[in-house]
Amino acid sequence: MASTSVATTFIPLHDRILVRRLKRAKLFAGDHYPDSAKEKPQEGEVISVGKGKSNDEGKVFPLDVKAGDKILFGKYSGTEIKLDGQEFLIMREEEVLGIVKK
């Protein structure tokens, strides 16, 4: 699986996370969507996480999200990067709006 190789070769620093956008499911075959509906999805899967945020005394607070979590994030969250030919986002944990449980 490609995500495993990326997760083992790229580890975000501090409170940053590496996210792969989840593809939006098509509702019906052959549908035409208006341009506003073609925006990139705001749901993703956490691939890897940093060790956590540290305070002034050096104490590290682990992140609430972990690899494998499905998350929602804001429209303009993160920085797009390409690793091994795949597109990912790097963002801070504070940009995550919530974890999706199904």
All heavy atoms as an XYZ file, in Angstrom:
796
protein
N       0.833     -1.183      0.000
C       0.000      0.000      0.000
C       0.875      1.242      0.000
O       1.814      1.354      0.770
C      -0.900     -0.057      1.244
C      -1.977      0.946      1.269
S      -3.072      0.489      2.618
C      -4.164      1.846      2.545
N       0.579      2.200     -0.844
C       1.429      3.386     -1.014
C       1.500      4.227      0.250
O       2.518      4.798      0.559
C       0.930      4.228     -2.175
N       0.398      4.316      0.993
C       0.401      5.173      2.175
C       1.387      4.684      3.223
O       1.953      5.462      3.956
C      -1.007      5.271      2.771
O      -1.421      4.020      3.245
N       1.604      3.373      3.289
C       2.547      2.835      4.258
C       3.958      3.317      3.959
O       4.670      3.743      4.847
C       2.506      1.299      4.261
O       1.163      0.891      4.468
C       3.373      0.723      5.341
N       4.357      3.294      2.680
C       5.711      3.728      2.357
C       5.890      5.216      2.626
O       6.925      5.629      3.095
C       6.049      3.398      0.896
O       5.237      4.146      0.029
N       4.876      6.018      2.340
C       4.976      7.450      2.619
C       5.018      7.690      4.113
O       5.805      8.472      4.597
C       3.799      8.217      1.965
C       3.806      9.660      2.416
C       3.903      8.133      0.461
N       4.187      6.982      4.869
C       4.148      7.174      6.316
C       5.489      6.822      6.950
O       5.882      7.427      7.935
C       3.031      6.335      6.938
N       6.192      5.852      6.407
C       7.465      5.475      7.004
C       8.613      6.348      6.529
O       9.646      6.382      7.154
C       7.794      3.994      6.709
O       7.804      3.801      5.302
C       6.794      3.084      7.363
N       8.427      7.087      5.415
C       9.516      7.930      4.922
C       9.318      9.403      5.260
O      10.240     10.172      5.140
C       9.675      7.797      3.393
O       8.458      8.155      2.763
C      10.057      6.393      3.015
N       8.114      9.802      5.646
C       7.868     11.201      5.975
C       7.168     11.283      7.328
O       6.057     10.796      7.482
C       6.997     11.880      4.915
C       6.819     13.345      5.176
C       7.740     14.260      4.725
C       5.739     13.801      5.912
C       7.587     15.611      4.990
C       5.579     15.150      6.177
C       6.509     16.049      5.710
N       7.828     11.901      8.283
C       7.246     12.100      9.606
C       7.187     13.598      9.860
O       8.221     14.268      9.896
C       8.079     11.401     10.700
C       8.138      9.907     10.428
C       7.493     11.678     12.087
C       9.123      9.154     11.285
N       5.975     14.147     10.006
C       5.851     15.584     10.264
C       6.475     15.967     11.610
O       6.563     15.142     12.519
C       4.339     15.812     10.305
C       3.732     14.598      9.705
C       4.698     13.489      9.916
N       6.882     17.215     11.733
C       7.455     17.704     12.981
C       6.384     18.336     13.868
O       5.396     18.880     13.374
C       8.539     18.746     12.689
C       9.761     18.230     11.932
C      10.719     19.381     11.656
C      10.453     17.130     12.711
N       6.606     18.253     15.139
C       5.803     18.909     16.177
C       4.319     18.558     16.068
O       3.967     17.391     16.128
C       6.052     20.417     16.181
C       7.508     20.769     16.215
N       8.288     20.494     17.309
C       8.323     21.316     15.284
C       9.528     20.881     17.059
N       9.577     21.384     15.835
N       3.451     19.568     15.886
C       2.002     19.317     15.877
C       1.436     19.263     14.454
O       0.257     19.484     14.239
C       1.271     20.376     16.704
C       1.412     21.776     16.126
O       2.416     22.025     15.432
O       0.536     22.603     16.374
N       2.283     18.934     13.497
C       1.831     18.837     12.108
C       1.403     17.398     11.786
O       1.892     16.450     12.387
C       2.923     19.284     11.152
C       3.183     20.768     11.230
C       4.276     21.189     10.256
N       4.493     22.620     10.310
C       5.280     23.221     11.191
N       5.925     22.524     12.107
N       5.425     24.533     11.167
N       0.506     17.293     10.789
C       0.044     15.981     10.348
C       0.096     15.923      8.828
O      -0.005     16.948      8.152
C      -1.383     15.665     10.855
C      -2.397     16.687     10.334
C      -1.414     15.606     12.375
C      -3.831     16.359     10.689
N       0.278     14.724      8.293
C       0.258     14.478      6.858
C      -1.081     13.848      6.516
O      -1.482     12.854      7.126
C       1.405     13.542      6.461
C       1.540     13.230      4.971
C       1.968     14.476      4.201
C       2.535     12.106      4.751
N      -1.805     14.455      5.558
C      -3.172     14.044      5.239
C      -3.308     13.764      3.747
O      -2.765     14.498      2.926
C      -4.170     15.168      5.632
C      -5.589     14.817      5.234
C      -4.082     15.464      7.121
N      -4.035     12.695      3.420
C      -4.417     12.425      2.036
C      -5.894     12.758      1.896
O      -6.718     12.273      2.671
C      -4.207     10.961      1.673
C      -4.678     10.667      0.237
C      -4.642      9.207     -0.157
N      -3.292      8.715     -0.146
C      -2.886      7.674      0.585
N      -3.718      7.034      1.360
N      -1.645      7.279      0.522
N      -6.224     13.611      0.926
C      -7.638     13.928      0.683
C      -8.376     12.665      0.262
O      -7.852     11.873     -0.502
C      -7.785     14.948     -0.453
C      -7.460     16.344     -0.080
C      -7.819     17.262     -1.241
N      -7.172     18.541     -1.115
C      -7.678     19.576     -0.481
N      -8.855     19.480      0.085
N      -7.023     20.706     -0.394
N      -9.603     12.524      0.746
C     -10.444     11.424      0.307
C     -11.221     11.871     -0.918
O     -11.671     13.015     -1.002
C     -11.397     11.001      1.424
C     -10.716     10.425      2.668
C     -11.755     10.090      3.721
C      -9.915      9.183      2.316
N     -11.380     10.979     -1.846
C     -12.106     11.293     -3.081
C     -13.584     11.433     -2.769
O     -14.139     10.692     -1.978
C     -11.931     10.168     -4.105
C     -10.494      9.872     -4.443
C     -10.019     10.740     -5.561
C      -8.647     10.289     -6.005
N      -7.703     11.309     -6.139
N     -14.220     12.386     -3.410
C     -15.667     12.579     -3.276
C     -16.356     11.554     -4.157
O     -16.018     11.393     -5.325
C     -16.038     13.988     -3.707
C     -17.524     14.263     -3.602
C     -17.823     15.673     -3.956
N     -17.217     16.520     -2.944
C     -17.203     17.825     -2.991
N     -17.739     18.444     -3.990
N     -16.649     18.534     -2.039
N     -17.319     10.839     -3.609
C     -18.063      9.848     -4.379
C     -18.991     10.541     -5.365
O     -19.623     11.539     -5.039
C     -18.876      8.964     -3.438
N     -19.064      9.998     -6.574
C     -20.011     10.542     -7.559
C     -21.399     10.052     -7.196
O     -21.589      8.890     -6.856
C     -19.657     10.052     -8.961
C     -18.479     10.761     -9.581
C     -18.260     10.309    -10.990
C     -19.108     11.115    -11.914
N     -18.826     10.853    -13.328
N     -22.358     10.934     -7.261
C     -23.722     10.559     -6.925
C     -24.343      9.697     -8.010
O     -24.951      8.673     -7.743
C     -24.566     11.812     -6.682
C     -24.116     12.703     -5.532
C     -25.014     13.928     -5.454
C     -24.167     11.941     -4.230
N     -24.199     10.113     -9.261
C     -24.770      9.395    -10.387
C     -23.785      9.419    -11.541
O     -23.145     10.443    -11.780
C     -26.095     10.038    -10.844
C     -27.122     10.108     -9.756
C     -27.344     11.290     -9.066
C     -27.868      8.994     -9.401
C     -28.281     11.358     -8.064
C     -28.800      9.059     -8.389
C     -29.017     10.235     -7.720
N     -23.694      8.337    -12.284
C     -22.789      8.286    -13.425
C     -23.223      9.322    -14.458
O     -24.406      9.469    -14.742
C     -22.806      6.892    -14.035
N     -22.270     10.049    -15.001
C     -22.551     11.020    -16.047
C     -23.093     12.349    -15.564
O     -23.468     13.190    -16.370
N     -23.179     12.553    -14.263
C     -23.673     13.830    -13.747
C     -22.729     14.962    -14.104
O     -21.526     14.794    -14.129
C     -23.787     13.794    -12.215
C     -25.092     13.203    -11.751
O     -25.965     12.961    -12.595
O     -25.224     12.990    -10.535
N     -23.310     16.106    -14.363
C     -22.514     17.320    -14.542
C     -22.689     18.156    -13.296
O     -23.804     18.451    -12.883
C     -22.988     18.111    -15.763
C     -22.596     17.473    -17.047
N     -21.287     17.264    -17.408
C     -23.338     16.976    -18.063
C     -21.234     16.689    -18.579
N     -22.473     16.485    -19.001
N     -21.578     18.535    -12.690
C     -21.617     19.331    -11.481
C     -21.222     20.762    -11.807
O     -20.332     20.989    -12.619
C     -20.640     18.776    -10.435
C     -20.986     17.393     -9.965
C     -20.268     16.286    -10.418
C     -22.022     17.188     -9.076
C     -20.588     15.014     -9.980
C     -22.341     15.909     -8.629
C     -21.615     14.826     -9.089
O     -21.940     13.571     -8.651
N     -21.857     21.730    -11.158
C     -21.410     23.112    -11.348
C     -20.000     23.270    -10.798
O     -19.552     22.478     -9.972
C     -22.420     23.933    -10.547
C     -23.074     22.984     -9.628
C     -22.960     21.613    -10.241
N     -19.285     24.296    -11.268
C     -17.904     24.508    -10.831
C     -17.781     24.588     -9.318
O     -16.806     24.131     -8.747
C     -17.322     25.778    -11.459
C     -17.014     25.570    -12.933
O     -16.878     24.406    -13.351
O     -16.912     26.580    -13.659
N     -18.779     25.166     -8.648
C     -18.707     25.278     -7.191
C     -18.737     23.919     -6.520
O     -18.217     23.740     -5.434
C     -19.850     26.146     -6.664
O     -21.092     25.541     -6.967
N     -19.330     22.921     -7.154
C     -19.395     21.577     -6.571
C     -18.137     20.775     -6.861
O     -17.958     19.696     -6.320
C     -20.616     20.834     -7.105
N     -17.253     21.299     -7.713
C     -16.041     20.580     -8.079
C     -14.865     20.942     -7.184
O     -13.732     20.618     -7.482
C     -15.683     20.852     -9.541
C     -16.686     20.264    -10.504
C     -16.295     20.548    -11.928
C     -17.344     20.009    -12.883
N     -17.042     20.297    -14.269
N     -15.129     21.626     -6.093
C     -14.063     21.990     -5.171
C     -13.462     20.734     -4.566
O     -14.110     19.701     -4.478
C     -14.620     22.889     -4.066
C     -15.082     24.226     -4.581
C     -15.728     25.063     -3.496
O     -15.882     24.574     -2.359
O     -16.074     26.197     -3.794
N     -12.234     20.852     -4.115
C     -11.569     19.711     -3.513
C     -12.272     19.332     -2.216
O     -12.727     20.196     -1.472
C     -10.103     20.046     -3.246
C      -9.323     20.216     -4.523
C      -7.876     20.481     -4.237
C      -7.118     20.612     -5.537
N      -5.721     20.895     -5.330
N     -12.351     18.036     -1.943
C     -13.021     17.604     -0.712
C     -12.286     18.081      0.531
O     -11.074     18.272      0.513
C     -12.996     16.073     -0.802
C     -12.074     15.733     -1.894
C     -11.859     16.940     -2.742
N     -13.057     18.278      1.593
C     -12.495     18.741      2.857
C     -12.472     17.605      3.873
O     -12.511     17.836      5.070
C     -13.314     19.920      3.367
C     -13.199     21.121      2.463
C     -14.194     22.181      2.823
O     -15.274     22.244      2.256
N     -13.843     23.004      3.781
N     -12.410     16.393      3.364
C     -12.310     15.221      4.224
C     -11.042     14.482      3.825
O     -10.696     14.412      2.651
C     -13.530     14.316      4.041
C     -13.571     13.156      5.006
C     -14.869     12.362      4.924
O     -15.779     12.758      4.186
O     -14.941     11.331      5.603
N     -10.323     13.963      4.800
C      -9.073     13.278      4.495
C      -8.761     12.195      5.498
O      -9.444     12.037      6.510
N      -7.713     11.453      5.180
C      -7.216     10.403      6.070
C      -5.836     10.813      6.557
O      -4.980     11.211      5.765
C      -7.111      9.078      5.322
C      -6.555      7.962      6.180
C      -6.371      6.662      5.429
O      -6.597      6.626      4.208
O      -5.991      5.686      6.069
N      -5.633     10.715      7.857
C      -4.339     11.050      8.451
C      -3.365      9.922      8.118
O      -3.633      8.756      8.399
C      -4.450     11.243      9.979
C      -3.080     11.532     10.578
C      -5.429     12.357     10.308
N      -2.246     10.265      7.511
C      -1.238      9.283      7.122
C      -0.165      9.155      8.208
O       0.228      8.063      8.577
C      -0.588      9.670      5.771
C      -1.654      9.801      4.686
C       0.474      8.661      5.364
C      -2.496      8.564      4.451
N       0.321     10.277      8.711
C       1.290     10.253      9.802
C       1.186     11.537     10.608
O       0.667     12.536     10.127
C       2.721     10.041      9.276
O       3.102     11.075      8.418
N       1.672     11.477     11.843
C       1.570     12.620     12.756
C       2.919     12.894     13.416
O       3.743     11.996     13.563
C       0.501     12.390     13.858
C      -0.860     12.179     13.248
C       0.862     11.231     14.751
N       3.103     14.150     13.823
C       4.298     14.522     14.568
C       4.177     14.076     16.024
O       3.160     13.527     16.448
N       5.214     14.346     16.811
C       5.239     13.915     18.214
C       4.300     14.714     19.103
O       3.892     14.263     20.142
C       6.659     13.996     18.763
C       7.586     12.995     18.130
C       8.895     12.940     18.862
C       9.862     12.024     18.180
N       9.683     10.629     18.487
N       3.980     15.945     18.713
C       3.085     16.761     19.516
C       3.618     18.159     19.720
O       4.738     18.481     19.337
N       2.801     18.973     20.350
C       3.152     20.367     20.596
C       3.836     20.473     21.954
O       3.427     19.832     22.916
C       1.883     21.217     20.570
C       2.134     22.689     20.488
C       0.871     23.435     20.165
C       1.227     24.861     19.847
N       0.156     25.559     19.180
N       4.872     21.283     22.029
C       5.570     21.446     23.309
C       5.330     22.848     23.860
O       5.168     23.800     23.113
C       7.068     21.178     23.158
O       7.619     21.982     22.166
N       5.309     22.930     25.190
C       5.106     24.232     25.827
C       6.459     24.866     26.146
O       7.512     24.330     25.786
C       4.217     24.101     27.069
C       4.844     23.270     28.172
O       6.017     22.913     28.122
N       4.054     22.948     29.183
N       6.444     25.994     26.856
C       7.674     26.726     27.156
C       8.648     25.940     28.026
O       9.847     26.166     27.983
C       7.349     28.060     27.844
C       6.611     29.003     26.910
O       6.726     28.837     25.684
O       5.901     29.904     27.416
N       8.117     25.015     28.839
C       8.986     24.213     29.703
C       9.533     22.977     28.986
O      10.276     22.201     29.573
C       8.229     23.757     30.963
C       7.923     24.869     31.951
C       6.648     25.619     31.580
O       5.659     24.973     31.171
O       6.644     26.856     31.689
N       9.125     22.762     27.735
C       9.613     21.612     26.982
C       8.749     20.367     27.094
O       9.083     19.336     26.521
N       7.641     20.442     27.829
C       6.752     19.290     27.947
C       5.990     19.111     26.632
O       5.458     20.070     26.082
C       5.767     19.482     29.096
C       4.846     18.310     29.280
C       3.948     18.445     30.469
C       3.070     17.205     30.514
N       2.173     17.180     31.613
N       5.967     17.882     26.125
C       5.316     17.586     24.844
C       3.916     17.035     25.106
O       3.733     16.114     25.906
C       6.143     16.568     24.030
C       5.424     16.188     22.742
C       7.524     17.137     23.721
N       2.940     17.620     24.418
C       1.551     17.173     24.513
C       1.209     16.409     23.237
O       1.230     16.983     22.146
C       0.608     18.370     24.682
C       0.854     19.123     25.950
C       1.711     20.211     25.977
C       0.233     18.733     27.127
C       1.950     20.903     27.153
C       0.465     19.424     28.311
C       1.327     20.505     28.323
N       0.917     15.107     23.349
C       0.629     14.316     22.153
C      -0.629     14.808     21.441
O      -1.492     15.448     22.043
C       0.433     12.891     22.692
C       0.222     13.031     24.149
C       0.793     14.339     24.574
N      -0.724     14.509     20.157
C      -1.853     14.950     19.347
C      -3.083     14.078     19.599
O      -2.967     12.922     19.984
C      -1.476     14.898     17.866
C      -0.245     15.709     17.466
C       0.008     15.580     15.976
C      -0.396     17.157     17.845
N      -4.261     14.662     19.349
C      -5.516     13.925     19.488
C      -5.796     13.057     18.268
O      -6.522     12.076     18.362
C      -6.697     14.879     19.698
C      -6.638     15.571     21.048
O      -6.154     14.953     22.022
O      -7.072     16.730     21.141
N      -5.246     13.422     17.115
C      -5.456     12.608     15.911
C      -4.311     11.624     15.768
O      -3.206     11.860     16.264
C      -5.572     13.477     14.629
C      -6.787     14.376     14.698
C      -4.324     14.283     14.383
N      -4.597     10.513     15.090
C      -3.564      9.494     14.865
C      -3.672      8.984     13.437
O      -4.671      9.217     12.756
C      -3.709      8.359     15.867
C      -5.016      7.627     15.806
C      -5.130      6.614     16.937
C      -6.434      5.875     16.945
N      -7.632      6.661     16.806
N      -2.649      8.315     12.977
C      -2.651      7.763     11.624
C      -3.862      6.850     11.459
O      -4.195      6.072     12.346
C      -1.360      6.996     11.367
N      -4.533      6.990     10.326
C      -5.717      6.191     10.032
C      -7.026      6.902     10.313
O      -8.071      6.485      9.822
N      -6.995      7.980     11.108
C      -8.222      8.736     11.403
C      -8.738      9.415     10.138
O      -7.958      9.924      9.328
C      -7.972      9.817     12.459
C      -7.908      9.276     13.865
O      -8.257      8.102     14.080
O      -7.503     10.046     14.764
N     -10.053      9.443      9.991
C     -10.709     10.224      8.941
C     -11.072     11.559      9.582
O     -11.670     11.587     10.652
C     -11.983      9.533      8.444
C     -11.786      8.105      7.982
C     -11.138      8.043      6.635
C     -11.135      6.647      6.063
N      -9.998      5.849      6.389
N     -10.705     12.647      8.929
C     -10.893     13.973      9.520
C     -11.609     14.914      8.557
O     -11.620     14.694      7.349
C      -9.550     14.600      9.942
C      -8.625     14.770      8.728
C      -8.889     13.786     11.046
C      -7.420     15.639      8.973
N     -12.164     15.980      9.125
C     -12.684     17.108      8.356
C     -11.787     18.295      8.643
O     -11.341     18.487      9.775
C     -14.110     17.440      8.778
C     -15.178     16.416      8.440
C     -16.524     16.883      8.989
C     -15.268     16.186      6.945
N     -11.532     19.101      7.607
C     -10.688     20.274      7.784
C     -11.246     21.418      6.959
O     -12.087     21.216      6.085
C      -9.233     19.984      7.396
C      -9.063     19.292      6.077
C      -8.972     20.016      4.902
C      -8.998     17.910      6.005
C      -8.819     19.385      3.683
C      -8.839     17.264      4.795
C      -8.749     18.006      3.623
N     -10.808     22.614      7.264
C     -11.290     23.807      6.593
C     -10.887     23.872      5.131
O      -9.924     23.232      4.702
N     -11.624     24.659      4.390
C     -11.441     24.799      2.946
C     -10.018     25.187      2.560
O      -9.479     24.703      1.572
C     -12.424     25.844      2.444
C     -12.530     25.987      0.973
C     -13.556     27.052      0.655
C     -14.274     26.725     -0.617
N     -15.381     27.611     -0.895
N      -9.407     26.082      3.317
C      -8.082     26.581      2.972
C      -6.997     26.051      3.913
O      -5.932     26.637      4.029
C      -8.087     28.115      2.970
C      -9.107     28.669      2.006
C     -10.292     29.233      2.463
C      -8.902     28.586      0.638
C     -11.232     29.718      1.584
C      -9.846     29.058     -0.264
C     -11.010     29.629      0.212
O     -11.951     30.098     -0.667
N      -7.245     24.944      4.554
C      -6.292     24.380      5.512
C      -5.122     23.693      4.818
O      -5.261     23.131      3.736
C      -6.988     23.352      6.407
O      -7.998     23.949      7.158
N      -3.996     23.735      5.473
C      -2.838     22.967      5.040
C      -2.090     23.536      3.853
O      -2.486     24.518      3.227
N      -0.982     22.865      3.571
C      -0.123     23.179      2.446
C      -0.034     21.942      1.574
O       0.285     20.860      2.061
C       1.293     23.557      2.940
O       1.190     24.686      3.807
C       2.222     23.866      1.778
N      -0.342     22.089      0.291
C      -0.300     20.946     -0.614
C       1.143     20.612     -0.965
O       1.940     21.492     -1.264
C      -1.090     21.247     -1.890
C      -2.570     21.388     -1.625
C      -3.381     21.638     -2.896
O      -2.786     21.822     -3.977
O      -4.608     21.636     -2.780
N       1.453     19.317     -0.905
C       2.781     18.833     -1.293
C       2.609     17.570     -2.123
O       1.535     16.963     -2.144
C       3.673     18.532     -0.063
C       3.084     17.403      0.776
C       3.912     19.770      0.758
C       4.076     16.808      1.749
N       3.688     17.167     -2.791
C       3.681     15.935     -3.574
C       4.814     15.057     -3.068
O       5.961     15.505     -2.976
C       3.873     16.263     -5.049
C       3.133     15.350     -5.976
C       3.167     15.881     -7.387
C       1.880     15.461     -8.045
N       1.829     15.766     -9.449
N       4.505     13.815     -2.712
C       5.500     12.835     -2.280
C       5.283     11.563     -3.083
O       4.156     11.062     -3.163
C       5.342     12.502     -0.795
C       5.633     13.597      0.210
C       5.224     13.149      1.600
C       7.108     13.942      0.198
N       6.349     11.041     -3.647
C       6.262      9.800     -4.426
C       5.158      9.861     -5.480
O       4.450      8.891     -5.720
C       6.032      8.598     -3.506
C       7.161      8.382     -2.516
O       8.297      8.782     -2.813
O       6.902      7.836     -1.435
N       4.956     11.043     -6.077
C       3.956     11.193     -7.120
C       2.524     11.313     -6.626
O       1.595     11.373     -7.416
N       2.318     11.331     -5.314
C       0.977     11.454     -4.746
C       0.827     12.815     -4.073
O       1.787     13.352     -3.542
C       0.746     10.366     -3.691
C       0.804      8.955     -4.238
C       0.575      7.960     -3.124
O      -0.347      8.121     -2.343
N       1.422      6.952     -3.041
N      -0.410     13.332     -4.093
C      -0.672     14.627     -3.464
C      -1.126     14.450     -2.020
O      -1.942     13.583     -1.726
C      -1.730     15.387     -4.260
C      -1.227     15.824     -5.619
C      -2.226     16.679     -6.367
O      -3.237     17.090     -5.775
O      -1.971     16.925     -7.553
N      -0.587     15.283     -1.145
C      -0.908     15.268      0.275
C      -1.050     16.696      0.771
O      -0.688     17.648      0.085
C       0.210     14.581      1.080
C       0.392     13.137      0.762
C       1.316     12.733     -0.186
C      -0.363     12.164      1.413
C       1.496     11.399     -0.484
C      -0.188     10.838      1.118
C       0.745     10.439      0.169
N      -1.531     16.825      1.991
C      -1.570     18.098      2.696
C      -0.761     17.956      3.973
O      -0.820     16.911      4.635
C      -3.004     18.459      3.087
C      -3.962     18.866      1.994
C      -5.378     18.956      2.551
C      -3.564     20.197      1.407
N      -0.040     18.993      4.320
C       0.580     19.077      5.647
C      -0.152     20.194      6.362
O      -0.300     21.288      5.828
C       2.073     19.403      5.580
C       2.830     18.289      4.889
C       2.625     19.626      6.989
C       4.309     18.584      4.734
N      -0.656     19.895      7.566
C      -1.369     20.920      8.329
C      -1.092     20.739      9.806
O      -0.614     19.704     10.244
C      -2.873     20.862      8.048
C      -3.568     19.609      8.491
S      -5.337     19.594      8.116
C      -5.322     19.425      6.359
N      -1.389     21.765     10.550
C      -1.290     21.686     12.011
C      -2.564     21.042     12.539
O      -3.625     21.172     11.941
C      -1.117     23.072     12.617
C       0.214     23.697     12.271
C       0.437     24.967     13.073
N       1.723     25.541     12.768
C       2.862     25.201     13.382
N       2.848     24.281     14.320
N       3.993     25.767     13.057
N      -2.448     20.382     13.675
C      -3.613     19.726     14.259
C      -4.739     20.721     14.523
O      -5.910     20.390     14.379
C      -3.240     18.992     15.550
C      -4.405     18.199     16.099
C      -4.137     17.588     17.449
O      -3.535     18.263     18.308
O      -4.540     16.441     17.653
N      -4.406     21.955     14.858
C      -5.439     22.951     15.158
C      -6.310     23.282     13.942
O      -7.393     23.839     14.087
C      -4.813     24.223     15.725
C      -3.926     24.949     14.758
C      -3.095     26.047     15.421
O      -2.824     25.969     16.627
O      -2.714     26.976     14.706
N      -5.864     22.922     12.738
C      -6.665     23.148     11.536
C      -7.726     22.052     11.324
O      -8.591     22.196     10.484
C      -5.760     23.219     10.301
C      -4.825     24.422     10.309
C      -3.950     24.463      9.087
O      -4.399     25.005      8.068
O      -2.812     23.939      9.144
N      -7.617     20.966     12.078
C      -8.587     19.873     11.974
C      -9.855     20.286     12.696
O      -9.817     20.713     13.858
C      -8.005     18.573     12.584
C      -9.061     17.465     12.599
C      -6.770     18.131     11.818
N     -10.996     20.164     12.008
C     -12.270     20.529     12.595
C     -12.854     19.396     13.435
O     -13.573     19.635     14.395
C     -13.260     20.915     11.498
C     -12.817     22.052     10.589
C     -13.818     22.264      9.470
C     -12.610     23.323     11.382
N     -12.563     18.156     13.063
C     -13.070     17.025     13.824
C     -12.684     15.703     13.193
O     -12.224     15.636     12.055
N     -12.890     14.633     13.956
C     -12.623     13.267     13.505
C     -13.970     12.639     13.137
O     -14.935     12.735     13.896
C     -11.927     12.454     14.619
C     -10.588     13.103     14.966
C     -11.724     11.001     14.179
C      -9.912     12.508     16.193
N     -14.009     11.980     11.972
C     -15.245     11.351     11.481
C     -15.235      9.883     11.903
O     -14.321      9.139     11.569
C     -15.352     11.457      9.940
C     -16.605     10.754      9.446
C     -15.328     12.909      9.507
N     -16.260      9.486     12.643
C     -16.417      8.086     13.054
C     -17.597      7.517     12.291
O     -18.648      8.118     12.231
C     -16.690      7.982     14.555
C     -15.621      8.591     15.432
C     -14.474      7.676     15.560
C     -13.473      8.254     16.562
N     -12.317      7.451     16.724
N     -17.417      6.352     11.699
C     -18.518      5.726     10.954
C     -18.868      4.387     11.537
O     -18.134      3.726     12.124
C     -18.144      5.573      9.477
C     -18.024      6.924      8.806
C     -17.797      6.780      7.334
C     -17.661      8.154      6.715
N     -17.472      8.156      5.314
